[in-house]
Amino acid sequence: MKKVTAVNQYGTRALAHWRQHLPGQLAQIPDQEEFFTRLGETAQEEIGHRAEALAQLQAPGEGYLQETGRLETARQMAESAVIREMVLVDPQDLEAVGQLLG
C-alpha cells in the first residue's frame, strides 16, 4: 500500500473548494487528510500524463524557444482541464462528485 504523504497544492485547493461548496459531502469523508492527499496526487499525475500527451504535437523544425513554449502551453492546458474536472469540481455535477468520492 502506498504511504500517504502530505496534501499538495491541488489537494489543498480541492479541500478549500469542498469546504465552501460541498460541506455536506465533505462531512461524510472519514479521513479528509488522506482523501485530499490522494486526490491531489491523482490530479498531479493526471496533469503530467495529459501534458505529456499534448506535448507530443511537435512541429517540424521546431527550435528551442518554440519547444519550451509548446511544453509550457501543454502543461497549462492539462492543468487547467484537471483542475476543472477534479480539484474545483462543479457542486451541481453529482455524478462527478460521486466519482471523486468513490
C-alpha positions in Angstrom: 0.0 0.0 0.0 1.3 3.5 -1.0 2.2 5.6 2.0 0.2 8.8 2.3 2.5 11.9 2.5 1.2 15.5 2.7 -1.6 17.3 0.9 -0.1 19.0 -2.2 -1.3 22.3 -3.8 -4.1 20.6 -5.7 -5.4 18.7 -2.7 -5.3 21.9 -0.6 -7.3 23.8 -3.3 -9.8 21.0 -3.5 -10.3 20.9 0.3 -10.9 24.7 0.3 -13.4 24.3 -2.6 -15.2 21.4 -0.8 -15.4 23.4 2.4 -17.1 26.2 0.6 -19.3 24.4 -2.0 -19.7 20.8 -0.8 -19.8 20.9 3.0 -22.3 18.0 3.3 -20.2 15.7 1.2 -17.0 16.8 3.0 -18.6 15.9 6.3 -19.1 12.3 5.0 -15.4 11.8 4.3 -14.0 9.9 7.4 -10.2 10.7 6.7 -10.2 14.0 4.9 -6.4 14.3 5.0 -5.9 11.0 3.3 -8.7 11.7 0.8 -7.3 15.1 -0.3 -3.8 13.9 -0.3 -4.7 11.1 -2.7 -6.9 13.5 -4.8 -4.1 16.0 -5.1 -1.6 13.2 -6.1 -4.0 11.8 -8.6 -4.6 15.3 -10.1 -0.9 15.9 -10.3 -0.3 12.6 -12.0 -3.1 13.2 -14.5 -1.7 16.7 -15.3 1.6 15.0 -16.1 0.0 12.4 -18.3 -2.1 14.9 -20.2 0.7 17.4 -20.6 2.9 14.7 -22.0 0.3 13.6 -24.5 -0.3 17.2 -25.6 3.4 17.9 -25.9 3.8 15.2 -28.5 2.3 17.5 -31.1 5.8 18.8 -32.2 6.1 20.9 -35.3 8.8 20.0 -37.9 11.9 22.2 -37.5 10.9 23.4 -34.0 13.6 25.4 -32.2 14.4 25.5 -28.5 12.1 28.5 -27.7 9.2 27.0 -29.7 9.7 23.7 -27.9 9.8 25.4 -24.5 6.6 27.3 -25.3 4.9 24.2 -26.6 5.8 22.3 -23.4 4.6 25.1 -21.1 1.4 25.5 -23.1 0.7 21.8 -22.9 1.3 21.8 -19.1 -1.0 24.8 -18.6 -3.8 23.3 -20.8 -3.5 20.0 -18.9 -3.5 21.7 -15.5 -6.5 23.8 -16.4 -8.6 20.8 -17.5 -7.7 18.7 -14.5 -8.4 21.5 -12.0 -11.8 22.0 -13.6 -12.6 18.3 -13.5 -11.0 17.1 -10.2 -10.0 20.0 -8.0 -12.7 22.6 -8.4 -15.5 20.1 -9.3 -18.9 21.6 -10.1 -21.0 21.1 -7.0 -24.1 20.7 -9.2 -22.4 17.7 -11.1 -23.4 15.0 -8.6 -22.0 12.3 -10.9 -18.5 13.9 -10.9 -18.7 14.4 -7.1 -19.8 10.8 -6.6 -16.9 9.6 -8.8 -14.4 11.5 -6.7 -15.9 10.1 -3.5 -15.5 6.6 -4.9 
